[in-house]
Amino acid sequence: MAMYVYSTDGEPVGFVFEMNIYDLEGTPLARIIGSRVHRFDGTYVGEWYKDMVVRRPQSRPRILPPVEPPQRRAPAALSYRLRAVVDYGYPDAFPLLRQSVSHEGYLNQAAE
């Protein structure tokens, strides 16, 4: 059974395997370092919070050295909405995992 990543709306949008985040089709998107989520190019995206990737204003973003992404995984088993929606007040950052960001501009984006 996959450990799902959820949107702030409660929908499964990805899964975690060995501290890496994948989309539901098995494409590697990011890695979790402590509570921070970084793309494989080292740019900060958001915080791992209650099975979600969110933007938290109190976070301390930084750039990490890039690493090779892991290989694709088999797609996650289809799931239906199992999560109750609770508004914790943080914007969803999962869609940002697919965007490319320059290292110069990531701090401005992280501060928003």
C-alpha positions as MATLAB code, in Angstrom:
seq = 'MAMYVYSTDGEPVGFVFEMNIYDLEGTPLARIIGSRVHRFDGTYVGEWYKDMVVRRPQSRPRILPPVEPPQRRAPAALSYRLRAVVDYGYPDAFPLLRQSVSHEGYLNQAAE';
ca = [
       0.000    0.000    0.000;
       1.351    3.413   -0.978;
       1.854    6.296    1.438;
      -0.098    8.938   -0.448;
       0.624   12.643   -0.741;
      -2.576   14.666   -0.596;
      -3.591   18.046   -1.924;
      -5.011   20.536    0.550;
      -8.405   19.559   -0.909;
      -7.928   15.990    0.325;
      -7.288   14.319   -3.031;
      -4.362   11.902   -3.479;
      -1.864   13.579   -5.850;
       1.278   11.501   -5.355;
       3.054    9.013   -3.138;
       6.217    8.724   -1.048;
       8.845    6.004   -1.387;
      12.164    6.170    0.488;
      11.717    9.882    1.291;
      11.157   10.751   -2.372;
       7.889   12.152   -3.685;
       6.437   10.764   -6.922;
       3.350   11.712   -8.874;
       0.650    9.041   -9.150;
       2.133    7.833  -12.450;
       5.484    7.079  -10.763;
       7.530   10.076  -11.957;
       9.992   11.278   -9.282;
       9.364   14.919   -8.356;
      11.156   15.801   -5.117;
      12.824   14.612   -1.950;
      11.965   15.190    1.687;
      14.833   16.400    3.897;
      13.572   16.700    7.474;
      10.388   18.689    6.974;
      11.597   20.512    3.842;
      10.709   19.437    0.307;
      13.268   20.087   -2.441;
      13.272   19.322   -6.147;
      16.142   17.133   -7.310;
      17.860   20.257   -8.688;
      18.131   21.451   -5.067;
      15.504   24.202   -5.086;
      13.163   24.500   -2.140;
       9.449   23.973   -2.800;
       7.663   23.750    0.531;
       7.233   21.845    3.760;
       6.089   18.277    4.402;
       3.098   18.728    6.697;
       0.428   16.147    7.540;
       0.966   14.151    4.310;
       0.900   17.305    2.160;
       3.442   19.642    0.558;
       2.507   23.139    1.705;
       3.878   26.684    1.804;
       4.520   27.724    5.411;
       5.530   31.318    6.125;
       7.789   30.320    9.020;
       9.923   27.997    6.876;
      13.614   28.683    6.279;
      14.259   27.775    2.632;
      17.708   27.111    1.239;
      19.267   25.609   -1.848;
      20.692   22.091   -1.593;
      23.198   20.507   -3.963;
      21.449   18.822   -6.893;
      21.132   15.042   -6.924;
      20.212   12.537   -9.597;
      16.511   11.707   -9.476;
      15.687    8.108   -8.669;
      14.239    5.888  -11.338;
      10.542    5.920  -12.101;
       8.405    3.668   -9.967;
       5.342    1.714  -10.863;
       2.224    3.880  -10.705;
       0.443    3.965   -7.362;
      -2.672    1.886   -7.005;
      -5.727    3.941   -7.772;
      -7.223    5.427   -4.690;
     -10.311    7.322   -3.874;
     -10.540   10.195   -1.478;
      -9.812    8.779    1.960;
      -8.726   11.941    3.690;
     -11.029   14.311    5.526;
     -10.402   17.905    4.520;
      -9.023   20.111    7.277;
      -8.002   23.666    6.444;
      -4.677   24.233    8.184;
      -4.311   27.635    6.520;
      -1.333   26.749    4.314;
      -1.433   26.946    0.507;
      -0.865   23.753   -1.479;
       2.679   23.548   -2.903;
       2.421   20.189   -4.695;
       1.723   21.827   -8.109;
       5.040   23.711   -7.727;
       6.942   20.418   -7.866;
       6.392   20.301  -11.624;
       7.534   23.881  -12.265;
      11.121   24.807  -12.969;
      12.539   27.657  -10.902;
      15.831   29.467  -11.270;
      18.061   29.380   -8.192;
      18.052   33.190   -8.133;
      14.269   33.437   -7.979;
      13.438   30.630   -5.593;
      13.854   32.687   -2.409;
      11.350   35.257   -3.636;
       8.906   32.486   -4.505;
       9.454   30.765   -1.146;
       8.803   33.988    0.754;
       5.341   34.459   -0.802;
];
